[in-house]
Amino acid sequence: MYNEEEALPALVTRVRPVLAGLGVPYEVVAVDDGSSDRTAELLAAFRLGWPELRVIGLRRNSGHQAALTAGLDRATGAYVVSLDADLQDPPEKIPDMLALARGENLDIVYGVRADRSSDSGFKRWTAGFYYRLMRRLAGPSVPAQAGDFRLLSRAAVDALKELPDQQRVYRLLVPWLGFPSGQVGYERAPRTAGRTKYPLHRMVRLAVDSITGFSAAPLRLATWLGAGAFLVCLALLVYTLTAYALGRTVPGWTSLFTGVVFIGAVQLICVGLLGEYVGRIYTAVQNRPTYFVGHDTAEGDGRAAPACGRAPGTGGAPATGAATAPGAPAAGAAPVPGAADPGEAPVADAAAQTQTQTPPPSPSPQVPRSRAGR
């Protein structure tokens, strides 16, 4: 969560009864993504009366997907649920997600927005275009209108931790795994309090990361633009030779100016596309952790994971800025029965992760929390 002091009271009020109603041990892991308001202070106060609440503070604002990575890397429960702290995604759906996962033996259950009437027309249009484009580039396995509200089994979480990707987009990575999945529909509610942490420029950045991280189509587009420009040049050459043969050539700059501008624009587009991919290579070569943990309330009982984040090529190594603890839920997420250990997942604007434990044999589920609203 990031600067969610206004939404925290409502979040705790709604999440705690849902988890308590499951009748199993759970842990809520709240990841504070470098908030500059009273978020950390309020989390500490809530923790005094809610022992299942675990708080992990990142040293700086690392970003939505990095926060999720932090939580997933440290989660240890049988199930992990990620939830935005703005409560646009209802925590009351977590029991349904868990029941579906257990009843049909699924590793992934997506929360799918069946009704987005609370969003603006522009947001609905851009979201629809984004998901259509992603399904075309990454395949039909990408569920339409599914954000970061999802339930993952331990097997799915471990598979994600083995991936070396640094600039992660989980709404594409999770379907890519190919695990058995199901969906639970819900009506998307307005933000409960505060303001969105996902303005237009962040949504554009997410779209660019999604496209460049899952497809080489932009590079092929550059190739086709170059081929198109070559054909246009051939047509202009034919036109010029014909005009010369007919004696109709006159001094002028229009055709020359148009040709130069067109070719220059195509070249700049191609260079820009190449730059995006070269930038991703540069980031991967740097091999820097994606987040760093400032504090973890689980450190006192020896449950905390290393405070260093995942770097590319590290496989299942723990990522910086996330931690997991057995049997506790995360802020903004609900517990899953029948699990032995809890875990946590970060969220871009504000989110919580929850884990639940069942009697002896079963491990506890975890619910990661995602940063706030899409």
N, C-alpha and C positions, 0 to 999 in steps of 0.2 A: 504494500500500500504506500501511496505517496501523497502527503498532505491531505489526510482524510479525517481530520479532527471532528468535522461536522457530521460525518457519516458514521463514525465509530459507535456512538451510543445505540443507534438503530441497528447496526450490524450485530452487536453483542446481544441485543434484546431478541432478535429473530433467530440467530444461529444457535445460541445456547439451548433453548427448548427443543429445537429439532434434534440436536445431537443427544441430549439427555433422553429424549423419547425413544431412541434406538435400543436402550437397555443394555448397552455394552460399553466397555472402557473405550475412551477416545482421547485424541489430542488435537488441539487446534494450534496450528503454527502460523503466527502472524509475522509476515516479512515486511519490515519497515524499510522501504527503498530510499533511504536518505532523506526523509521528510524534514522540512525546515519549520514546520508549525508545531503544534502541541501533540501531534500523533504519538510520539514515543512516550510522552508524559502520561497520556490517557491510557495507553496500553499497559504501562506499569501499574497504574491505578486499578484497572480492570483485573489484572493478574492477581492482585491481592485477594480478591474474592472468587477467583475462578482458577483453581490450581491446574486445570487441564489446559490452560492457555500458555503457550510457549511463544516468546517474542525473540525474533532475530532481527538485528539492526545492521543494515549495510552501511559501509563507511561513506558512500556517496550514492547519488541517484544513478543507478546502472541501467535503467530502462526496463520496460515491461517484460520482454522475453528473457532478459538476463535474470530478472527476479524469479521468473518461473523456473528457469534452469537451476537457480540456487536451491529452491525448495525441492524440486524433483531429485536433485543430486543427493540430498540429505534425507529424503523420506525413506522410511523403513517399513511402513505398514503394508498390509495385504492389498489395500485399495487407497488410492489417492484422488481427491477431488479438488479441482481448482475453481475458485469462485471470486468474482469481482467484489470489492468492498462497497461499491456504490449501490448494491442491491438491485441493479437492473436485472440480474439473473437471480431467481428466487431460491434461497437455501432450502425451502420446503420441498423442492424436487429431489433432494439428495436421497431420501429413503426410496423413492421410486427408481432412481438410477441404480441404487445398490440392489434392490429387489430384482430388477431386470437383468443385471449382470450375473447375479447368482442363479436366478431361475433358468436363464438360457445359456449359462456358462460363457459369458462374453468377457473379453478383456478390455473393451472400450465402450463407454456409453456417452454419446454426445448430447448436450443440451441444445436443442434446436429451436430457434426463435420462430414460432408459428405466426406471431403477430408483432409487427414493429411499428404499430400506429403511434407509439409514444415518441418515435424518432421523427426528425424533420424530413420533408420530402427529398431534400438534397441528400441527406444521410442514407435514406432508403435506396435512392437511385444509385449512389456510388457503391453502397454495400452490395446491391444486386449485380452491378457490373463487375465488381471485384470477384465475387464468387463464380460468376459465369466464366470470367477469364481464367481463374485458378483451375476450374474443372477442365477447361480446354487444355491448359498447359500441363497440369499435374495429374490429370485423369479423373474419371467419374467417381473415384473413391472419396474425393473431397466433398463432405456433406455441405449442402447449401445452407446458409444462415446459421452456421455453427461457429461460435467464437471459441473462447478459452474456458468455458464452463463445461467440464467433462469429468468423467470418472475413468481412472486407469487402474488396471490390475498391477500386481507386483511384477509380472512378466513383462508388461508393456513399459513400465517405468524403467526396469533394468535394461530393456532394449534401447530406450531413448538415451540412457546414460552411456551406452557403448558407442553412440554416434559421435564422430569427431567434429561435427559442425559447430562453428562458433556463433555466427549470426543466425540464430534459430528463429523459425516461424513455426510454432507448434501446431497451428491449425492446418498446416500442410505436412509437417513431419509425422504427426500422429497417424493420419490416414495412410501415409506412405508405408508404415510398418506392415500393414496388411493383416493385423490381428482381427479376430471376430468382433463385430461391433453392432451396436443398436442405438436407438435414438429415443429421447424423451422430449416431447414438445412443451413449450410454455409461452406465455405472453410476456413480452419484454416490457418492463415497467419503466417509468421515468426515473431519473437519478434521484435517490432519496435525499441527498443534501450535497452541498459543495458544487464545484464546477468540474467539467470533464477534463481529464488529463490527456485526452486524445484529440487535439485540434487537427485542423486540416493537414498541416505539414507533417505531423506524425503519421497520419493515415497514408499520406503519399509515400513516406519513407517505408512504412510497412509493405505497401504494394510493390515498391521497387525491390525490397529485400525478398519478397515472395517470388517475384518474377526471376530475378537474377540468381536466387538460390536454388530454384527448381527447374530452370529451363535455359537452354542455349538459344531459344527463339529470337531474342533481341540481336544476337550475333548473326543469325540467318537473315533477319530483317535488314541488317546493314548490307549484307551481300545482295539482297534483292533490290535495295535502294541503289546500290552501285550499278547493278545490271540495268535498272530502269534509266538511270542517268546516262549510261552508255548508249542505250537505244535512242534516247532523246537527242544525244549528240550526233548519232548517225543520221537521224531525221533532219536535223539542222544542217548537216553537211550536204545531204541531198538537195535540200532547199537552196542552199548557197550556190552549189554547182549549177543547178538549174537556172537560177536567176542570172548567174554569170554567163551561161551559154546563150540566154535570151537577150543579153545586153541590158538587163534591168537593174544592174547593181548600182546602188547610189550610196554615197557616204552616209553613215548613220551609226548610232550607238545602241539603239534599242535591243536588237537581237544579241549583240555582244554583251551588253549589260545583263540582260536576262539570263543568258547562258552562264556567265561568271557567277552570278548570285545563286543560281540553282545548284551548280556544281559545288560551290563553297558551302551551301547549306547541307548538302548530302555528306560532304566530307566531315563537317562538324558533328553531325548526328552520329556518323560511324565512329568518330574518335570518342565521342561521349559514351557510346555503348561499350566500346572497348575499355574505356576508363573505369566503368562500373565493375567490370570483371577483374581488371587489374587491381582495383582497390580491394576487392574481396581476397585476392591472392596475397596482397600486401598485409592485410589484417591477419590472415592465417599464418603467414610467415613470422609475424611478430610474436605469435604464440602467447599473447597476454591473457591472464585470467579475465573473465567477463565481469567479475564482482569480487568484493572483499567484505568479510564479515567484521563489523565493529564489535558487536556483543551478541551473546546467545544465552538466554536464561537457562538453558539446559547444561551449561558448562559446569555448574555446581554439582550435578549428579553424574558427571562423566559421560553424558550421552552425546555431547556436541561433536560434530564432525570437524575436520580441519577447516581453518578459516581461509583457505585458498580456493579460488575458483577454477573451473574447467578451462583448459586451453586446448586449441585444436590438436587432434591427434592423441589426446590423452585417454581416449576410450571411456571407460567407466570411472575415471578418477573423479573425486569430489569436486564440485565447482565452488568458486569463491562466492560467498554471500548467501549460502543457503545451508540450513541445517535440519536434521530430522531427529526426532526422539520417539522412542517406543510409546505406544498407547496414548498419544495426545492429538487433538484436532487443531486445525489452523484457523486463524481468524477469517471469518467469512466463508468457511467451508463446513461441511457436516461430516460426522463420523460414519464409519462403515462397520456394521457388526461382523463378528467372525474374524477379526484380524488381530494379530498379536502385537504389532508395533506400529507407531504412527509415523508420519513424516510431514514435511511441509513443502509448500510450493509457493513461489512468489508471484505477485501479479503486478501489472503495470501500474494502475492507478491506486488500487488498494485491493488486497485479496487475502484470503486465508486458506490454510490447508488443514485438513482434518484426518485423523487416523482413528481407527477403532480396533479394539481387541475383543476377541471372543474367548470363551473359556480356553483351557489348556492348549489344545493343538493348533488352533487357528491363529494366524498372525493378524496384526491390526491394520486397518486401512488408514490411509492418510488423505487429507484433502488439501491441495495446494491452493493458495489464494492468488488471484491474478490482480494486476494493477488496476485501475478502474476503467470503466466503461468504454466500450467500443462505440 
